[in-house]
Amino acid sequence: MEAPTFLVADDHPMVRDALASALAQAFPGARIATAATLPQVQAALEREPETDALLLDLDMPGMDGLTGLALLRSQHPIVPIIVVSAAREATVVRRAYEFGASA
């Protein structure tokens, strides 16, 4: 079985590193890429279109909130997108699902 591939996208280096570390511990041998902006996410997904999961911060450069999520969903419809956000509002959660988030 091939090792899973993850993309961690967050503009805060400590958060990005913590998520990548947690994934590495949970999935030994996983390939983990990181990105800090929407253009970096897009480039990483172009290089690795069969990424097993994208962990995505909604509030990073280029995202424009849920617009970035919708754009990524349309460009990469098979990649599961897991939103990682400090937003607690039920509206944001509901809208994230409507725009294509898997979790």
C-alpha positions in Angstrom: 0.0 0.0 0.0 1.3 3.4 -1.0 1.9 6.0 1.8 -0.7 8.7 2.0 0.0 12.2 0.7 -1.2 15.2 2.6 -1.0 19.0 2.0 -1.1 21.3 5.1 -2.1 24.8 4.2 -1.8 27.5 6.8 0.0 30.9 6.9 1.1 30.5 10.5 4.3 28.4 10.5 3.7 27.0 14.0 0.2 25.8 13.1 1.5 24.4 9.8 4.3 22.6 11.5 2.1 21.2 14.3 -0.4 19.8 11.8 2.3 18.3 9.7 3.9 16.7 12.8 0.6 15.3 14.0 0.0 13.8 10.5 3.5 12.3 10.4 3.0 10.6 13.8 -0.5 9.3 12.9 0.6 8.2 9.4 4.2 7.0 9.5 5.8 7.3 6.1 3.2 9.8 4.8 4.4 12.4 2.3 3.5 15.8 3.7 3.8 19.0 1.8 3.0 22.5 3.2 1.8 25.8 1.8 1.2 29.3 3.2 -0.8 30.9 0.5 -3.6 30.0 -2.0 -1.2 30.1 -5.0 1.2 27.7 -3.1 -1.7 25.4 -2.5 -2.7 25.4 -6.2 0.9 24.7 -7.2 1.3 21.9 -4.8 -2.0 20.3 -6.0 -0.9 20.6 -9.6 2.3 18.7 -8.7 0.4 16.1 -6.7 -3.2 16.0 -8.0 -4.0 12.8 -6.2 -3.3 14.2 -2.7 -5.2 12.2 -0.2 -6.3 15.2 1.9 -5.8 18.9 2.1 -5.9 20.5 5.5 -6.9 24.1 4.7 -7.0 27.3 6.7 -9.7 29.7 5.4 -7.8 32.8 6.5 -4.5 32.9 4.7 -3.2 35.1 1.8 -5.2 34.7 -1.4 -8.1 32.7 0.1 -10.7 35.4 0.3 -12.5 33.2 2.8 -14.8 30.6 1.3 -14.1 31.9 -2.2 -10.7 30.1 -2.1 -12.3 26.9 -0.9 -14.8 27.0 -3.8 -12.0 27.6 -6.2 -9.9 24.7 -4.9 -13.0 22.5 -5.0 -13.7 23.3 -8.6 -10.1 22.8 -9.6 -9.5 19.6 -7.7 -12.9 17.9 -7.2 -11.6 14.6 -5.9 -9.2 15.9 -3.2 -10.8 15.8 0.2 -10.6 19.2 1.9 -10.5 19.4 5.7 -11.0 23.0 6.9 -8.9 23.9 9.8 -10.1 27.2 11.2 -10.5 29.2 14.4 -14.0 30.3 13.2 -16.7 28.9 15.5 -19.8 30.4 13.9 -22.2 27.7 12.7 -22.8 29.8 9.5 -19.1 29.5 8.6 -19.2 25.7 9.2 -22.4 25.2 7.2 -21.1 27.4 4.3 -17.7 25.5 4.3 -19.7 22.3 3.7 -21.8 24.0 1.0 -18.6 25.1 -0.8 -17.2 21.6 -0.8 -15.3 20.9 2.4 -15.3 17.3 3.4 -14.8 18.1 7.1 
